[in-house]
């Protein structure tokens, strides 16, 4: 099974650049659709349970650090917590 990652980035050009770099460097990595805001990031991460999350620190509404805190609070105890970048 290939690892799964979620990119959380509100700037489409930056998200696409990271997506392209990851695809070139780590072809086995399965990338979920990019989340452009904190609420969709939390919802998608809890539903899809990626092994890796790339979090933008500055986003409208809340920061990537707040996303990380929300995931830590709501992540299922029986599931491994994702690596956060």
N, C-alpha and C positions, 0 to 999 in steps of 0.2 A: 504494500500500500504506500503510495506516495504521500509525502507531507503536504499539508494544506496551510495556506497563509491568507490573511486578510490585511489589505492595505486600507488605512484610514487616513484620508487626505482630502481636504476641501478644494485644493487647487488642481484642476484636471490635468494640466500639463505636467506638474510634479508627480502626480499619481501615475500617469502614463510613462514617464521617464523611469520611475522606480520599477514599474511593471516590466518594461523592456529590459532593464539591467538585470533584474532577477531572472527573467526568462533566458537571457543569454548565459548567465553565470550558473544557474541552477535549473536546468531544463525539467527535472523531475518534479519540481515544486508546482503544485496545483494552486493557482491563484483564484480566490473567490472574487466576485464583482466588488469593486471598490466602494467603500462606505465614505460618503462625503460629509457626514455630520455625526455627532456623538450618539444621538439616539439610534440611528440606523446601525452604527458600529456596535453598540451594545446588543441590540436586537439580533443582528446577524451573527455576531460572535457566540452568543448564547445558543442560537439555533443550530449553527453549523459546527461549532466547537473546533476551530482551527488549532493547529499545533504552534502557530507563530502569528503574531500581530505586529504590524508596523504602524505605530500610532503617531500622528501629527500632534505636536505639542500645542500649537495655537490654532484653534478653530472657532467659528462662531458658536456661541451658546455655551460651550464647555471645552475643556482642554483634553488632550490625550491622557494626561495624568488622571483626570476625573473619570475617563473611560476605564483606565486600568483599575482604579479604586472600585468602580461599580462592578466590573467583572470579578474582581477578587471577592466582593461581597456576595454576588449572586451565582458564581460558578458552582456547578454540582460537585459536592465533596468526593464523589466516587470517580471523577474524571480528572486526568492530569491537566493542570493549569498551563495555558500557552506561554511560550517564551514571548517577551515583550521587547520591542525595539522602538 
